[in-house]
Amino acid sequence: MLFHIYLFVLFAGIGIGSVEYIRWCERSLPASADIPPEIALTFDDGPHPVYTKKLLDGLRKRGVKATFFLIGENIEGNEELVKQMAEDGHLIGNHTWSHVDVTKMSDKQACEEITKTSELVRSIVGYDTEYIRPPFGAWNKNLECGFQMFPVLWTIDPLDWKTENADQIVEKVMSEAKENAIILLHDRYEASVEAALRIVDLLKEQGYTFVTADKLVLE
């Protein structure tokens, strides 16, 4: 395709500085073929005082951004980890205060679970949680809590909380990884954190770029 464009430019550009014209066109051509595939790594149920810290340090070392959906009651005592998430450019999302199914309670109760978590996050980093991962993937699309909320689900779930086996987690994720996938993991388990960092290394070798989940759900 590029060769045919060059032929066209050679003929069209005769007499008006062909070489310069070719170079201008080359710079102006769409670079979609060179854009690496994007993928999102997301973590639920944190923060955990040990494993979330290990994960954050590993992601920082690798220059990778992820998304963390926090449980409100787990934040207390781990405020410094939430600050580190924000400082490192990770997306901080909401996973309710106590990991409840918001479809099995009144709207008022559901909003209390969400709002309480968002307010605590705001008190630490200065902004609310606009993105929410509803526990169990159960979401009430008609729920209104007075502020903007974008639900974020997932496309790859290795059931890391169930297996707690790093090798199995890695194998499952790598077998299903594709462009624009959203990977679900939990930063409350040592095996999950170990697997996550291995997954990052393997996918980076394959040319993937890691983005926060909002970049994919809003496209």
Residue pairs with C-beta under 8 A, 6 or more apart in sequence:
2 29
5 25
5 29
6 22
9 18
9 21
9 22
9 25
10 18
10 22
12 21
13 21
13 22
36 207
36 208
36 209
37 178
37 179
37 180
37 207
37 208
37 209
38 179
38 180
38 208
38 209
38 210
38 211
38 215
38 216
39 177
39 178
39 179
39 180
39 181
39 182
39 183
39 203
39 208
39 209
39 210
39 211
40 66
40 67
40 181
40 182
40 183
40 210
40 211
40 212
40 213
40 215
40 216
41 64
41 66
41 67
41 183
41 185
41 196
41 199
41 200
41 210
42 66
42 67
42 68
42 69
42 93
42 133
42 152
42 154
42 182
42 183
42 184
42 185
42 213
43 52
43 55
43 66
43 67
43 68
43 69
43 185
43 186
43 187
43 192
43 196
44 69
44 71
44 95
44 133
44 184
44 185
44 186
44 187
45 69
45 71
45 74
45 95
45 99
45 161
45 186
45 187
45 188
46 52
46 68
46 70
46 71
46 74
46 78
46 81
46 186
46 187
46 188
47 68
47 70
47 74
47 75
47 78
47 81
47 82
47 85
47 187
48 74
48 78
48 187
48 188
49 77
49 78
49 81
51 187
51 188
51 189
51 190
51 192
51 193
52 68
52 78
52 81
52 187
52 188
52 193
53 81
53 84
54 193
55 187
55 193
55 196
55 197
56 81
56 84
56 85
56 88
56 90
58 193
58 196
58 197
58 200
59 65
59 66
59 88
59 90
59 197
59 200
60 88
62 197
62 200
62 201
62 204
64 200
64 204
64 210
65 88
65 89
65 90
65 91
65 210
65 211
65 212
66 90
66 91
66 210
66 212
67 90
67 91
67 92
67 93
67 131
67 152
67 212
67 213
67 214
68 85
68 90
68 91
68 92
68 93
68 187
69 93
69 94
69 95
69 131
69 132
69 133
69 152
70 82
70 92
70 93
70 94
70 95
70 117
70 121
70 129
71 95
71 96
71 97
71 98
71 99
71 117
72 96
72 97
72 98
72 113
72 116
72 117
72 120
73 97
73 98
75 82
75 117
75 120
75 121
75 124
76 120
79 124
82 92
82 121
82 124
82 125
83 124
83 125
85 92
85 125
86 92
86 124
86 125
89 212
90 212
91 131
91 212
91 213
91 214
92 121
92 125
92 129
93 129
93 130
93 131
93 132
93 133
93 152
93 213
94 114
94 117
94 118
94 121
94 129
94 131
94 132
94 133
94 149
95 117
95 132
95 133
95 135
96 102
96 113
96 114
96 117
96 132
96 134
96 135
97 112
97 113
97 114
97 116
97 117
98 113
99 135
100 110
100 113
100 135
101 134
101 135
101 136
101 138
102 110
102 113
102 114
102 134
102 135
102 138
102 139
102 140
102 143
103 134
103 138
103 139
103 140
104 138
105 113
107 140
107 143
107 144
110 140
110 143
110 145
111 143
111 144
111 145
111 146
114 132
114 145
114 149
115 145
115 146
115 147
117 129
118 128
118 129
118 147
119 128
121 127
121 128
121 129
122 128
128 147
130 147
130 148
130 149
130 150
130 214
131 149
131 150
131 151
131 152
131 213
131 214
131 217
132 139
132 149
132 150
132 151
132 152
133 151
133 152
133 153
133 154
134 151
137 153
137 154
139 151
141 151
143 149
150 214
150 217
150 218
152 182
152 213
152 214
152 217
153 182
154 182
154 183
154 184
155 176
155 180
155 181
155 182
155 183
156 172
156 173
156 176
156 177
156 181
156 182
156 183
156 184
157 184
158 168
158 169
158 172
158 173
158 183
158 184
158 185
158 195
159 172
160 169
160 185
160 186
160 189
160 191
160 192
160 195
161 186
161 188
161 189
161 192
163 169
163 191
164 189
164 190
164 191
164 192
165 191
166 191
166 192
166 194
166 195
166 198
167 195
169 185
169 191
169 192
169 195
169 199
170 195
170 198
170 199
170 202
173 183
173 195
173 199
174 199
174 202
174 203
177 183
177 203
177 206
177 208
180 216
180 219
182 213
182 216
182 217
183 199
185 192
185 195
185 196
186 192
187 193
187 196
200 210
203 210
204 210
